Amino acid sequence: MPTILKYIEYFVDHLKELLIDHCNPILRARYFGVLFDKMPSYAEIDCRTPENEKVPEVNELFKLVLSGTSSLVRLIDSQWHRVLPSITTMYNKLIDLGFTYYNGEVHIVEPEDNENAKK
C-alpha cells in the first residue's frame, strides 16, 4: 500500500503540470481521466449546464478531499473502505500511463520516451 500511495501523492503533487502544462493534449486528456472512475462526457462536466451540480464518477479520494467534510487523517478510520477501491483504480490507471516506482521515487515513462528508447 505505501507504494500505491506514493504514486497517488506524485500525481496530486503534479496535477498542474500533468493536466494543464503538459505539451501533449492526448496525454493531458489521459491524465485527466485518472480523476474519474468512469470518464464523463463533456456535457456531464460542462459548468454552464445547471443540472450538473455534481460531477459524475469522480474518484472517491477526490470527492472526500474536495468536499471539505473529511480530513485525510480521519479518512483512515471512518471512510477507508469507500476510498480503497478508487485508490486501486487510480493506481492501475497511473501504471497504464507509464508511472513507475524506482529507488524510492515515482517516474513517468511517457510513450514518446518509449519510442525514443527503441531507436
C-alpha positions as CSV (number, residue, x, y, z in Angstrom):
1,M,0.0,0.0,0.0
2,P,2.8,2.6,0.7
3,T,3.9,2.3,-3.0
4,I,0.4,2.9,-4.2
5,L,0.1,6.0,-2.1
6,K,3.4,7.2,-3.5
7,Y,2.0,7.1,-7.0
8,I,-1.1,9.0,-6.0
9,E,0.9,11.5,-4.0
10,Y,3.1,12.2,-7.0
11,F,0.0,12.6,-9.3
12,V,-1.6,15.0,-6.9
13,D,1.6,17.0,-6.3
14,H,2.0,17.4,-10.1
15,L,-1.6,17.9,-11.2
16,K,-1.0,21.3,-12.8
17,E,2.0,20.0,-14.8
18,L,0.1,16.9,-15.9
19,L,-3.4,18.4,-16.6
20,I,-2.6,21.9,-17.7
21,D,1.0,22.5,-18.6
22,H,1.8,19.2,-20.4
23,C,2.6,19.8,-24.1
24,N,0.8,16.7,-25.4
25,P,-3.0,17.2,-25.4
26,I,-3.7,13.4,-25.7
27,L,-1.6,12.7,-22.5
28,R,-3.3,15.6,-20.8
29,A,-6.7,14.0,-21.5
30,R,-5.5,10.6,-20.3
31,Y,-4.1,12.2,-17.1
32,F,-7.4,14.0,-16.6
33,G,-9.1,10.6,-16.9
34,V,-7.3,9.4,-13.7
35,L,-9.6,11.8,-11.7
36,F,-12.6,9.7,-12.7
37,D,-13.6,6.1,-12.0
38,K,-15.6,6.4,-15.3
39,M,-14.8,9.1,-17.8
40,P,-17.7,11.6,-18.1
41,S,-18.9,13.2,-21.3
42,Y,-18.3,16.8,-22.0
43,A,-22.0,17.6,-21.4
44,E,-21.7,16.0,-17.9
45,I,-18.9,18.2,-16.8
46,D,-19.9,21.4,-18.6
47,C,-20.0,24.1,-15.9
48,R,-22.7,26.1,-17.8
49,T,-25.2,23.2,-17.5
50,P,-27.3,24.0,-14.4
51,E,-28.5,20.4,-13.9
52,N,-24.9,19.2,-13.5
53,E,-24.4,20.1,-9.8
54,K,-22.4,17.0,-9.1
55,V,-19.6,15.8,-11.3
56,P,-20.3,12.1,-12.1
57,E,-18.0,9.2,-11.3
58,V,-15.2,11.3,-9.7
59,N,-12.7,9.2,-7.9
60,E,-13.8,8.7,-4.2
61,L,-10.5,10.1,-3.0
62,F,-11.1,13.4,-4.7
63,K,-14.7,13.6,-3.5
64,L,-13.5,13.3,0.1
65,V,-10.6,15.7,-0.2
66,L,-12.6,18.3,-2.2
67,S,-15.7,18.1,0.0
68,G,-14.0,19.7,3.0
69,T,-16.1,17.4,5.2
70,S,-13.4,14.8,5.8
71,S,-9.7,15.2,6.5
72,L,-7.3,12.6,5.3
73,V,-6.4,11.8,8.9
74,R,-9.9,10.8,9.7
75,L,-10.3,9.1,6.4
76,I,-8.2,6.1,7.5
77,D,-10.6,5.5,10.4
78,S,-14.0,6.3,9.0
79,Q,-14.1,6.1,5.3
80,W,-11.1,4.0,4.2
81,H,-13.4,1.2,2.9
82,R,-15.0,3.7,0.4
83,V,-11.8,5.0,-0.9
84,L,-9.7,1.8,-1.2
85,P,-11.3,0.6,-4.5
86,S,-10.9,4.0,-6.1
87,I,-7.3,4.2,-4.9
88,T,-6.6,0.9,-6.6
89,T,-8.4,2.0,-9.8
90,M,-6.3,5.2,-9.8
91,Y,-3.1,3.3,-9.2
92,N,-3.8,0.9,-12.1
93,K,-4.5,3.9,-14.4
94,L,-1.2,5.5,-13.4
95,I,0.6,2.3,-14.1
96,D,-1.1,2.1,-17.6
97,L,0.1,5.7,-18.2
98,G,3.7,4.8,-17.6
99,F,4.2,5.7,-14.0
100,T,7.0,3.7,-12.4
101,Y,8.5,3.5,-8.9
102,Y,12.2,3.2,-8.8
103,N,14.7,3.9,-6.0
104,G,12.0,5.4,-3.8
105,E,10.8,7.9,-6.4
106,V,7.9,7.9,-8.9
107,H,8.9,8.5,-12.5
108,I,6.8,8.8,-15.7
109,V,7.9,6.9,-18.8
110,E,5.7,8.6,-21.5
111,P,5.0,7.0,-24.9
112,E,7.4,9.3,-26.7
113,D,10.2,8.2,-24.4
114,N,9.4,4.6,-25.1
115,E,9.7,5.2,-28.8
116,N,13.0,7.1,-28.5
117,A,14.4,4.3,-26.3
118,K,13.8,1.7,-29.0
119,K,15.8,3.7,-31.6
